[in-house]
Amino acid sequence: MTEPLLKVQNLEAWYGESKALHGMNFDVQPGELVTLIGRNGAGKSTTLRSIMGIVGKRTGSIRFDGAELIGKRTFQIARTGIAYCPEERAIFSSLNVAENLTLPPVLKAGGIADAELLRQFPNLQRRLKSQGTKLSGGEQQMLAIARILRTGARFLLLDEPSEGLAPVVVKEIGEQIRQLKSQGFTILLVEQNLSFARKVADRHVVVENGKVVDTLTNSALEADMARVKTYLGV
Amino acid sequence: MTRILLLAALAVVALAAPFFVYPILLMTILCFMVFASSFNLLLGYAGLLCFGHAMFFGTGAYIGGWLMKEGGFSIELAFAATTLAMAALGWVVGLISARRGGIQFAMITLAISQFVYFLLLRAPFTHGEDGLQRIPRSDLFGVIDVSSNLSLYYLILAISVAAIWFFYRIVHSPFGEVLRAIRDNEGRVESLGFVPERFKIVALTLSAGLAGLAGAMKASVYQIATLHDLSFHVSGTIIFMALLGGLGTMAGPMVGAALIVMLNDHLAQFGEWALIIQGTVFLVVILFFRRGLVGELQAFIRRRSAKA
């Protein structure tokens, strides 16, 4: 097995006085697509936010490409080659689609050029002059994913990209994510939609009460759906 | 095309105006338009409420006035030096305050402005409560006489147009886009790899430079610089101007500045009642024109064109 691209060890995180992560341990191999699955409030999104340094306090170790991320500020983490697409999408409301798309800086070589992004996300091409927040939920999600690809980051943190979207749009997002994986991106995906997760992921990390309680390959997940549904409470 | 026609009409009005309206009033409007634009850059585009913005305006008035009176500077050099000095002050204020946002940023800038106020009150060159009086209108480039109201008006007009064009270029540049993004969601901007406080410091530096220029121009117009120019009252007035016209719109705060200066001019005869009337106008705007006059007009035009 190769050296993991991301290695999280004993990660603990707090929101103010409230402890949200209680010693997370998992890793992600280069080129792999791993999902964090679990119930609401299990700590999946907090894990992504902790990797990006957005939570108030965090301890433990997050090693990315050999470098320790704990102690680094968010912009420094972004510059190591990690891009984050938050759950709320965070489209800049006062910028139009073109501006939202071209705003992120090119931090490393190898980012996707603007023309290529528009070819890959054709829905955005038609809406370039529209305000970012006037787009449909699906288009906003496409924009949120597309704009982080120009930075040159090769490791993507995607937080529930299928949330609140129509099935046809979820399918489209799934295809985009698969294409990103085939382009060599390593992806850590937070997902509650199990059917979506198993169509795109290689491996699933089950999170409960701020801890990893199980890790399943895609085939193991298919074979033991009953156990996974117990974890998710569905 | 409509835009070019509108700008041409504005140019004609601006050039002809001093023959119909008292030039001092027109120059005051221009100074406050530049000042309001500088404030708009911070609050309207970067989301930073500088509660002591008059410190740059008032200190600029003192420095510009002193350079012309005691330093023997020509008027354009005095303006340029003041702009640079105030930009430097803005940079220092930015270094102190840019890591903070919201109410903390507002309070830090207010505290610094109070500090600057008392510093200037004690500084010998400001002449304390008397202010710096009889500031000469130095020759332009050392040779062109701008001591008359009419000639000074055209100089102030030219500098104001240049300053507003500079402001326009800032907010329509990629830098301006990042500022707007910071206003929308600072955390998200940082997670994209930007360092938001660096942008905020540059915004404060540019804004302070413009405010200082406005202050120096005002000192040359009235030929006096006083502590009132950097008082909390002026900081409050500039917020009112920006809100009245419409924050985050290019023209809004400038329109607000023009309206308030004219309103104050007309209401001067009513003494303290002027403040009550001003307060009432403020209340009406806050309640019924939340986007400000220009903001509401733009929204109305957008709605009309969406229906069409």
Boltz contact constraints between the chains, C-beta under 6 A:
constraints:
  - contact:
      token1: [A, 52]
      token2: [B, 191]
      max_distance: 6.0
  - contact:
      token1: [A, 74]
      token2: [B, 190]
      max_distance: 6.0
  - contact:
      token1: [A, 74]
      token2: [B, 191]
      max_distance: 6.0
  - contact:
      token1: [A, 75]
      token2: [B, 190]
      max_distance: 6.0
  - contact:
      token1: [A, 75]
      token2: [B, 193]
      max_distance: 6.0
  - contact:
      token1: [A, 75]
      token2: [B, 195]
      max_distance: 6.0
  - contact:
      token1: [A, 78]
      token2: [B, 191]
      max_distance: 6.0
  - contact:
      token1: [A, 78]
      token2: [B, 193]
      max_distance: 6.0
  - contact:
      token1: [A, 79]
      token2: [B, 193]
      max_distance: 6.0
  - contact:
      token1: [A, 84]
      token2: [B, 191]
      max_distance: 6.0
  - contact:
      token1: [A, 90]
      token2: [B, 185]
      max_distance: 6.0
  - contact:
      token1: [A, 90]
      token2: [B, 188]
      max_distance: 6.0
  - contact:
      token1: [A, 92]
      token2: [B, 181]
      max_distance: 6.0
  - contact:
      token1: [A, 92]
      token2: [B, 184]
      max_distance: 6.0
  - contact:
      token1: [A, 93]
      token2: [B, 184]
      max_distance: 6.0
  - contact:
      token1: [A, 94]
      token2: [B, 180]
      max_distance: 6.0
  - contact:
      token1: [A, 94]
      token2: [B, 184]
      max_distance: 6.0
  - contact:
      token1: [A, 99]
      token2: [B, 177]
      max_distance: 6.0
  - contact:
      token1: [A, 103]
      token2: [B, 177]
      max_distance: 6.0
  - contact:
      token1: [A, 103]
      token2: [B, 181]
      max_distance: 6.0
  - contact:
      token1: [A, 104]
      token2: [B, 192]
      max_distance: 6.0
  - contact:
      token1: [A, 105]
      token2: [B, 193]
      max_distance: 6.0
  - contact:
      token1: [A, 107]
      token2: [B, 193]
      max_distance: 6.0
